[in-house]
Every structure is written in C-alpha cells, then in structure tokens.
Amino acid sequence: MKITLKRSVIGRPGYQVNTVKALGLKKIGDSREVNDTPALRGMVKTVQHLLEVQE
C-alpha cells in the first residue's frame, strides 16, 4: 500500500500530527510504501482526509 501526504498538518489536533509522523511522512508530497496490516489501516483511517492511498 502506498500512502502520500497531500494536505498540511498545520492546525490539526496533536493526535493527527503524531499519526502522520508515525506513518513516516514529514512534508506534503512525501510517499511511503507500507505493509497492509490492521494497525496501519487504523492509522490511515484516522488521517485519511490528509492522505492519498493507493492499493
């Protein structure tokens, strides 16, 4: 699964900022390949409005 940060975390609640950091994304446009696990699915769901997800 490939995730890309599409929107800024500025002004977002702390838990969303921490979730994006835990996913390994730092700035807009950063992408990362991650394994499709239930834990990562939950993290992506928490900040899905900030990300673009490709299966």
N, C-alpha and C positions, 0 to 999 in steps of 0.2 A: 504494500500500500504506500503510495507517495502522497505526502502532505506538503502544502505550500502555504506560507503565511501571506495573506492577501490584504489584511487590514491591520492598522496600528493597535498596539495595546495601551497607548496613552489614554488616560482617563478611565480605564477599565478597572473593575474591582481587583484587589490583590490576588484572589484565588485564580482568576483568569490569567493574569500576568505570570503567576507561578506555574500554571499548567502549560502555557506556551513555552516557557523556559525549560520545563521538564521534558517537553517533546523535542528539545534541541534546536528550537527556532529563535533567532535573535533579532532579525530585522525583516522588513517587508521584502518579499521575493525569495527568502530562504526556503529551500526544499530539503526534504529528508525522506529516505526510504525506511519504513518501519515494518516490523512483523505485524500481522493482523491477529492480535490477541484481544481477549475481552477487556483487559486492563487498558490497553491503548485505545480501544473503541470507546470506552467510557471517557477517557481524557479528550479524545477528538470531539465527542458529543458535547462536552462542556464548553468548548470554544469553537464549535462548528461555524458560527457566524463570522469568525475571523480567518478561517482556513478554506483552502480548496483541497478536496480529497479525490484522488484517483485510485481506483482499484488495481 
